């Protein structure tokens, strides 16, 4: 009886183990009751990759758009990158809509301001500066954006703050604050501010007269202005009227640096 029972028990145990293994294997394959398939490329994955692609190659696309002589061809590239959150593209759209283009988009101040504002809200200091320009002659509002840009490190905005505090435009006149912002702008690389600081030392204006220091600052201004591809006017408040710059009435920082060096008897290249 014992001999006959043991083999039977062993047989039933083996069968039970096989059944349990089979059930476990199928559950594992099915993912706890859900059908499991190997990942495959689907039609829905293609648009996702297409939307992600520009962010992986923004510099190339920006260069492509910048190289376009026809703004109508550049516009959709900038628009796509801007919609994906790329702030330099937002700036370009702000620039485009700030003017009218032959056979292209017409000037649209609202769109221009809106694109600059979107970039500014994302922390873009240059867009903050552009908003300051837009709000002139409302200098009180312009000061808000110049300050935001300056505090974000934009040297041109530092210059603009120095200018409006020097002349009391939209804010109480503040000579100390003005000189502080001019000096910060010069130290941050603004050529106009370098000329301003040089003139202080040339005339002894608020500082001890020091010809050598004046020459050094004029030379710095000349070197910086020469490296700048696109010089901006001396001040938005002086000449940025509807974004028009009249160079025949407004000397550039390079001109002023040359003249300063000539007055002090220092040769300039």
Secondary structure, 3 states (H helix, E strand, C coil): CHHHHHHHHHHHHHHHHHHHHHHHHHHHHHCCCCCCCCCCCCHHHHHHHHHHHHHHCHHHHHHHHHHCCCHHHHHHHHHHHHHCCCHHHHHHHHHHCCCCCCCCCCCCHHHHHHHHHHHHHCCCHHHHHHHHHHHCCCHHHHHHHHHHHHHCCCHHHHHHHHHHHHHCCCCCCCHHHHHHHHHHHHHHCCHHHHHHHHHHHHHCCCCCCCHHHHHHHHHHHHHHHHHCCCCCCCCHHHHCECCECCHHHCCCHHHHHHHHHHHCCCCCC
